Amino acid sequence: MQSRANWRMISPDALTTYDNREEKKEEKMNLNRRHFMGGVAGLTTLGAFSGKVFAAAEKPKSPLTITIVDVAGNLALTQPAFDAYAATKPDFVSRFVYTKAPSPELPAKIQAQQGAGRVDIDLVLTGTDALSAGIDMKLWVDLKPDMSELPNLEQILLPQAFKMQGLAQDQGVIVTYYPSGPLIEYMPEQVKKVPTTVDGLLDWAKENKNKFMYARPANSGPGRTFLMGLPYLLKDKDPMDPEKGWDKTWAYLLELGKNIEYYPTGTTPTMKELGEGTRSMIASTTGWDINPRALGIVPADAKVGKLDGFHWVTDAHYMCIPKGIAKERIAVLLDVMNFMLQKKQQAIAYDQGYFYPGPAVKDVPLSMAPEASQECIKKFGRPEYADWIANNPLELPLPPKKMVTAFNIWDKKIGAAKG
């Protein structure tokens, strides 16, 4: 579920190596996607959004080839909508070129390109990880002067999605959103006594050594929400201060780590190992629960649970423009962003449940989603999610600088303990 040129299931963590079995599965899924999206593209229209007509972008001298780098798995949700834009406005964009990269590596690559004066990336699709690193490194174009070219985000976005937009500090625009986690996912035949508390999880991990796993938070959505959700579960001093307010969290993770064999660099290996039976329980999220089961990577009978007193740590994907590209290209990219925030395009984000629900915009019910998405969610979704989302607190993730700090502390204190 990671960014991909024509992928279906790639980690939101932007893994770069996959076995032949995964590649074949993705090719098959891609064929299904393209067959399905042929009909969707025909339904797509430009123009007004929620009754507002945007300033028309100036047509470039010749159609542009736009390079998109995805470090968040977002293209699994949005690639058909980007392709629909190119089909609808061929005078603006001749085609989109899609590529992927590991989230932790991209900021340094962009910084090097900017230093050399040769930026060849037009748009980055990122989660809060690379968004935060890019803000910290001053990599992104400040869109504040251009916000009048976009819809009124406060009016069109879901309330929590609009709060997530605030994390971008006008250096990106939200494109998809979900409540995320932290959840635990497990195989019922292997986990007879399901933990319901953080202490219970630790006890279970001790009794079932190396059977619990989560991935490196800097490159994993479930790992990230597990890390940021623990301060709420443990009632730590300050859930928004990883340096001075997470004493209980860091102590808990060190103790838990004694019973974890290793930390994968991304989420996909945790799902594969759960599916293969190597692990019995892993950290998960709503989307990482639904999508791997839909793809057959995790058995359909896998279950999920939440720990007593948990708070959702919400997540989102953003569209960011690296500094150093021509103004002509920025104007076209703003038009693309307008298009991606239309309800018809947002409905495509339901996909196969990867970022469930997915849309960041209000009033985009599942009934608006493509039929294939509706069938998938009906089969692999969970009725309890609606209740859990409605009746548990929704929290913002850490702000950019503190998120980078938390990742660094985890890498040095927790990850380094495993070499």
GUDRENDO-569591 format. One record per residue (C-alpha): z, y, x. Coordinates in steps of 0.05 Angstrom, whole numbers, padded with zeros to 5 digits, always signed. Each point is the difference from the previous one (the first is absolute). Layout:
REM residues N
ZYX ...
//
This chain:
REM residues 419
+00000+00000+00000 -00015+00046+00054 -00055+00048+00008 -00065-00036+00008 -00074+00010-00001 -00009-00050-00055 +00066-00037-00003 +00044-00027-00054 +00066-00022+00029 +00020+00034+00064 +00069+00023+00018 +00021+00070-00020 +00022-00001+00071 -00069+00000+00030 +00001-00065+00039 -00059-00009+00047 -00004-00076+00007 -00015-00050-00054 -00017-00073+00001 -00067-00027-00024 +00031-00024-00065 +00021+00071-00018 -00069+00028+00019 -00035-00050-00046 +00048+00015-00056 -00013+00075+00008 -00075-00009+00000 +00005-00038-00066 +00046+00053-00030 -00047+00055+00024 -00059-00032-00035 +00041-00002-00064 +00020+00073+00009 -00071+00024+00011 -00026-00039-00060 +00054+00030-00043 -00006+00071+00026 -00073+00004-00014 +00019+00011-00072 +00057+00046+00015 -00042+00048+00041 -00044+00011-00060 +00059+00024-00040 +00020+00053+00050 -00009+00074-00014 +00015+00063+00039 +00018+00069-00026 +00061+00021-00039 +00068-00031+00010 +00053+00009-00054 -00042+00057-00028 -00004+00038+00066 -00067+00013+00034 +00007+00002+00075 -00037+00046+00048 -00063-00037+00019 -00003-00021+00072 -00058+00031+00038 -00053-00053+00010 -00008-00017+00073 -00067+00010+00035 -00009-00074-00001 +00042-00057-00029 +00059-00017+00044 +00023-00067+00026 +00075+00001-00009 +00044-00044+00044 +00064-00024-00032 +00055-00034+00039 +00050-00039-00042 +00068-00017+00030 +00035-00015-00066 -00042-00051-00036 -00022+00054-00048 -00073-00019-00002 +00020-00063-00037 +00016+00048-00057 -00050+00057+00010 -00063-00023+00036 -00039-00010-00066 +00017+00072-00019 -00024+00027+00067 -00064-00040-00007 -00008+00028-00070 +00005+00071+00027 -00057-00014+00049 -00042-00029-00056 +00014+00059-00046 -00010+00055+00052 -00051-00025+00050 -00017+00072+00020 +00071+00007+00026 +00016-00068+00031 -00052-00050+00021 +00052-00053+00013 +00072-00013+00019 +00014-00039+00063 +00065-00039-00005 +00043-00025+00057 +00072-00022+00010 +00053+00011+00052 +00074-00017+00010 +00042+00057-00026 +00042+00010+00063 -00062+00006+00044 -00042+00050-00040 +00038+00065+00014 -00008-00007+00075 -00074-00015-00009 -00011+00062-00042 +00040+00042+00049 -00044-00024+00057 -00063+00017-00039 +00026+00069-00016 +00018+00011+00073 -00071-00018+00019 -00030+00043-00055 -00036-00060-00031 +00032-00019-00066 -00042-00054-00034 +00048-00017-00057 -00010+00040-00064 +00054-00028-00045 +00062-00043+00011 +00030-00042-00055 +00073-00009+00019 +00068-00018-00025 +00062+00041+00016 +00003-00030+00070 -00063+00030+00032 +00005+00060-00046 +00068+00015+00030 -00022-00013+00072 -00061+00045-00011 +00042+00057-00028 +00048-00007+00059 -00059+00002+00048 -00036+00056-00038 -00063-00042-00010 -00018+00017-00072 -00038+00058-00031 +00047+00046-00039 -00029-00002-00070 +00045+00054-00029 -00056+00053+00001 -00045-00050-00037 +00047-00023-00054 -00036+00044-00051 -00060-00046+00009 +00043-00059-00024 +00029-00013-00069 +00071+00024-00015 +00036-00059+00031 +00066+00014-00034 -00035-00004-00068 -00042-00063+00012 +00045-00044+00043 +00055-00046-00023 +00067+00035+00013 +00021-00046+00057 -00071+00001+00028 +00004+00076+00002 +00065-00006+00039 -00036-00046+00048 -00055+00053+00006 +00054+00047+00027 +00009-00045+00061 -00071+00017+00021 +00018+00073+00011 -00070+00020-00022 -00030-00042+00057 -00025-00055-00046 -00013-00015-00073 +00030-00060-00035 -00050-00050-00027 +00042-00060-00022 +00074-00012-00015 +00049-00056-00017 +00075-00011-00005 -00005-00052+00057 +00067-00034+00015 +00042-00026+00032 -00005-00068-00034 +00011-00070+00026 -00053-00053-00012 +00016-00074+00005 -00023-00070-00015 +00044-00028-00055 -00002-00072+00025 +00027+00023+00067 +00051+00052-00025 +00048-00032-00049 +00052+00055+00003 -00036+00067-00002 +00037+00058+00033 +00017+00057-00046 +00037+00045+00049 -00010+00024+00071 +00060-00042+00022 -00030-00059-00036 -00066+00010+00036 +00034+00001+00068 +00040-00063-00018 -00063-00035-00022 -00036+00019+00064 +00058-00028+00041 -00001-00065-00039 -00076-00005+00004 -00014+00024+00071 -00070+00027+00013 -00020-00009-00073 +00003+00074-00018 -00050+00050+00029 -00024+00072-00005 -00052+00036+00042 +00005+00059+00047 +00013+00061-00044 -00047+00046+00038 -00059-00043-00022 +00023-00033-00064 +00011+00027-00070 +00051-00054-00019 +00034+00007+00067 +00003+00075-00008 +00029-00002-00071 +00050-00053+00022 +00023+00045+00056 +00005+00063-00043 +00030-00036-00059 +00058-00031+00037 +00040+00066+00006 +00003+00003-00076 +00019-00073-00007 +00054+00006+00054 +00024+00067-00026 -00010+00030+00069 +00024+00070+00016 -00068+00035-00007 -00062-00040-00020 -00044+00057+00024 +00029+00004+00071 -00018-00061+00042 +00034+00029+00062 +00068+00020-00027 +00004-00031-00069 -00022-00073+00008 +00058-00032+00038 +00006-00056-00051 -00075-00010-00003 -00010-00008+00075 +00060-00047+00006 -00026-00042-00059 -00070-00005+00030 +00027-00021+00067 +00041-00055-00032 -00057-00021-00045 -00047-00002+00060 +00041-00055+00032 -00028-00045-00054 -00072+00023+00003 -00048-00035+00048 -00046+00059+00012 -00028+00063-00032 -00075-00002-00014 -00041+00062+00015 -00022+00005-00073 +00012-00029-00069 -00057-00050-00004 +00034-00052+00046 +00063+00002-00043 -00042-00018-00061 -00037-00055+00036 +00064-00030+00026 +00032+00003-00069 -00062-00034-00029 -00001-00053+00054 +00075-00015-00007 +00020+00024+00069 +00044+00053-00034 +00037-00007-00065 +00014+00074-00014 -00030+00066+00022 +00005+00075-00014 -00052+00020-00052 -00024+00053-00048 -00032-00001-00069 -00071+00001+00029 +00014-00049+00056 +00029-00047-00052 -00060+00003-00047 -00061+00004+00045 +00013-00058+00049 +00014-00046-00059 -00064+00023-00034 -00038-00017+00064 +00033-00067+00010 +00034+00019+00065 +00069-00008-00032 +00010-00054-00054 -00002+00027-00071 +00069-00026-00014 +00034+00044+00052 +00056+00042-00030 +00029+00069+00014 +00069+00028-00005 +00037+00065+00010 +00068+00011+00031 +00057+00031-00041 +00001+00075+00004 -00069+00007+00030 -00041+00064-00003 -00076+00000+00001 -00028+00033+00062 -00067+00026-00025 -00064-00002+00040 -00067+00033-00001 -00067+00005+00036 -00030+00066+00022 -00067+00029+00019 +00007+00041+00064 -00053+00038+00039 +00007+00002+00076 -00005+00068+00033 -00065+00011+00038 -00053-00017-00051 -00051+00051-00024 +00016+00045-00059 -00062-00025-00036 +00030-00070+00001 +00067+00025-00025 -00033+00032-00061 -00033-00066-00018 +00065-00038+00012 +00037+00046-00049 -00053-00018-00051 +00012-00073+00015 +00075+00009-00011 -00014+00032-00068 -00041-00060-00019 +00053-00050+00023 +00052+00034-00044 -00041-00010-00064 +00031-00049-00049 -00059-00047+00002 +00005-00007+00075 +00076-00005-00003 -00005-00058-00048 -00038-00040+00053 +00064+00002+00042 +00032-00054-00042 -00046-00046+00040 +00031-00070+00006 +00071+00027-00003 +00006+00016+00074 +00033+00069-00011 +00026-00014-00070 -00008+00040-00042 -00042+00044+00046 -00023+00064-00036 +00034+00064+00023 -00027+00039-00060 +00032+00003-00069 -00027-00036-00061 -00040-00054+00036 +00023-00063-00036 -00021-00070+00019 -00047-00001-00059 -00044+00050+00038 -00005-00047+00060 -00060-00045+00012 +00003-00065-00039 +00011-00041+00063 +00061+00041+00017 +00029-00007-00070 -00009-00076+00003 +00033-00004+00068 +00061+00041-00019 +00007-00039-00065 +00000-00066+00038 +00040+00019+00063 +00041+00061-00020 +00072-00005-00021 +00028+00026-00066 +00066+00017+00033 -00033+00054+00044 -00004+00049-00058 +00075-00006-00012 +00017+00004+00074 -00042+00062+00009 +00028+00034-00061 +00073-00017+00014 +00011+00007+00074 +00000+00065+00041 -00064+00022+00033 +00011+00029+00070 -00047+00036+00047 -00010-00032+00068 +00024+00037+00061 -00034+00066+00017 -00051-00004+00057 +00043+00016+00061 +00058-00043-00024 -00047-00058-00016 -00027+00002+00071 +00072+00002+00025 +00019-00061-00042 -00060-00039+00025 +00018+00017+00072 +00073-00021-00009 -00021-00065-00033 -00050-00016+00056 +00052+00013+00054 +00062-00028-00033 -00025-00056-00046 -00071-00019+00020 +00015+00001+00075 +00055-00052-00010 -00057-00050-00013 -00039+00022+00062 
//
